[in-house]
Amino acid sequence: MPNALITGASRGLGYALAAALARQGWNLVVDARTGLDLSRAVTELSRHTHVTGVTGDVTAPAHRRRIAGAVAELGQLDLLVNNASTLGSSPLPKLADARLGDMEQVLRTNVVAPLAIFQSVLPYLAEEATILNITSDASIEAYQGWGMYGSSKAALDHLSAILAVEHPRLRVYALDPGDMRTQMHQDAFPGEDISDRPDPEDVVPRILALLEQRPPSGRYRASEMVLAR
């Protein structure tokens, strides 16, 4: 069975994708910052497949080494999903008011950590493995208040494009899943009703379509993926 590493997999899109892959029999390494949330996720996912949970922050080198160690035990990695992400602060500030320490943390989490994780698992990547970096429309649209998050995702987009050039045997995707009913999206709009957004589970079939169809490396929107009839 294929093997996948998914960061930020205790809830939201990360968990929804992990659950879908688990039902297909994928072996999983999953991570999250909160041990209790991750433990609950691993318990559920383990009903379907072999799952290893690694608690910690993707910005911490020691945590990334533990992730790489868990991947090494699988022997080979077919899919890396860099899903863990941070907004920086809530409510979202204008750039003129943004704390530079928050900006540095956003860049460490949303740009540096995905690259560092890629580097740490590179020895275990299958020859035609897939790298899935979760991005946002904020990386290409200028939304007030989204300067920290959006610029970090723009950097992740470009990082993904360069990785694709440097590793042509891999499929490297920057995927924009669109707005979803997640805690992060609620944090971006504190006090607002976001019940009109789709659940992450509704987006997962389109991500699976991307993984199955394996188009050329590039930036994609989940809404663009055509589902099999």
N, C-alpha and C positions, 0 to 999 in steps of 0.2 A: 504494500500500500504506500501511497505517496506521503511525504512529510511536509508539514508547514510550521512556520514560526509566525505568530501574530502578536504584536505588541498592543497594549491597551485593550485587552480582550475580556475584561470582567463585566462590561456592560456596553450598551450602545451598539454601534456598527461592528466593533471588534468582536463582541460576543456573538452577535447575530451571524457574522460570517463564520466564526469558529464553530458554531452550532451546526450550520449547514454543511461545512466540510466534515465535521465529526459524523454526521448522519451518512455521509458518503464513504466513511471508513478511513479518512485521512488520520494519520498520527499527528499530534499537535504538541508544540511547545507554546505556552501562552504566558503573558506577563501582565502585571498591573501594579499600581503603587500601593493599593490597599489590600492587605492580606486577607481580611474577612471576605471582601467582595470576590477576590480571586479564588478563595477556597470554595465558595458557593458555586462559582462558575465551573471550576474543575470538577466538582462533584456531579454537576449536571452533564457536563461534556463527557465525563468518563463512563456514562451509561452506554455510550456508543463506540468509544475507541480508546486508544492509549493516549493519555494527556499528562504532560508535565507542566506544573505551574511554577513560575519563578517570580516572587514578590520583590518589587523594588522600583527605583526611578531610572528610566532609560538614560538620564544624563550622568549617572554614576558609573565610572569605569568598572568597579568591582561587580556591579549588577550585570553589566554587559558581559563580563567574563563568565558569570554564572549562566547566563543565557547561552553563550557559546558552548559551555560545557554540556548543557542539556541537549543542544543540537548535536554535539559530537557523539552523544550516546545513541542518537538515532542513526548516525553514520552518514546520512545524506540529507540534503534539504532541497525540496522541489519548489517551495514557495516561501518567500519572505514578504510579510505584510507589515509595513511601517505605518501603524495606525495611531499609536500614542501621540497625543498632541496637547497643547495648552493655548488658551486665549491670551494669557498674561495677567489681566485683571478685569474685574467686572464691577460696575458697568464699564463698557469699553471707552477709553479716553481718546480725545483728539491727540494727535502726535505732539502738539505743543505742550500738552499736559502729561504726556507719558513718562513714567519713571524709567530711567535708563536701565536700572537693575532689572525691571520687568522685561524690557526689550531683550536684554542679554539672556534672560531665562527662556524667553520664547524662542530665540535663535538656537540656544543649546538643545532645547527639547525638539523643536520642529525641523531643524536642519542638521545640526551637528550629530545628534543622536542617531538619526536614520543612516547617515554615512558611517558612523562608528559601528553600528550594528552590522551593516553590510560588510565592512572590513573584517569584523570578527567572525562572521560565518562564511566568508568567501571560500575558505578551504573545503567547506562541506557542500557547497552549491553543486547541484547536478549540472551537467554540461549545458542543458537547455532549460535551466530553472527560470522562474518568473519572480521579478521584484515588483511589488505593488505598493507604491507610495501614495497615501491618501492626501489629496490636495483639496482645494476649495475654489469656488468662483471668485472669492476675495483676492486670489492671486492675480487675477486679470482685470478685475473691476475695482474702481476707486470708491469704496464705501466709507463714509465718514465714521471714524471710530475704529475702523478695522486695519489701521496702518501697521500695527505690530504683527498681528496674525497674518494679514494679507501679504506683507513683504516677506515673511518667513516662508509662506507657501509658494510665493513666486520664486524664491531661492531654491526651494525643494523641487519645483518644476524644472528649473534649469539644471540642477544637480542630476535629476533623473535623466534628462536628455543627454547629458554628457556621459553618464554611466552607460547609456545605451550605445553610444559611439565607441566607448572604450571597451565594451564587452558585447560585441555583436552577436555572440551565440545566445545570450540571455534575452528574455523579453523584459523590458523595463517600462513600467507604466506609471504615469502620474494620473490618478483617477479622481475626478470630482464627483462625489456621490450625490451632490445636491443637498438642499435643506432637508433636515430630518428632525424628528421629535426626540432629541437627545438632551442629556443634562448640559452638555457644552453649549448647545444652541439656546437652551433656557438661560444659561449664565450670560450669554450674549445679549439677551433681551429680558432682563430681570423684571418680574412682575407682569410680563405680557403673556397672553394666551397663545401658545404655539401648537395647539391641538390640531390645526389645519395641516401641519407638516406630516409627511408620511413617516411611518415607523421604519427603523433601520431594516427590519425583516422584509419590508416591501422593496428595498433597494438591492438586497442580496442576490436575487435571481439575475439581475443585470450584471453584477460583478462576476457571478459564476459563468455567465455567457461570455464575458471578456476572457476569463481564464480558459474556457473551453475552445473558443474560437481562435485565440492567440493571434490577433492582428499584429502588424509591425509595432515595435516599441514607439511610444509617444504619449501625448496627453489626451485623455478621453473623458467624456462625461458619461455617467452611468445611464442617463436618459437617452443617450445615442445608441446604446447597445440593443440589438435586435434579439428578442427571445425566440427560442425554437418553438415551432408550432406543434 
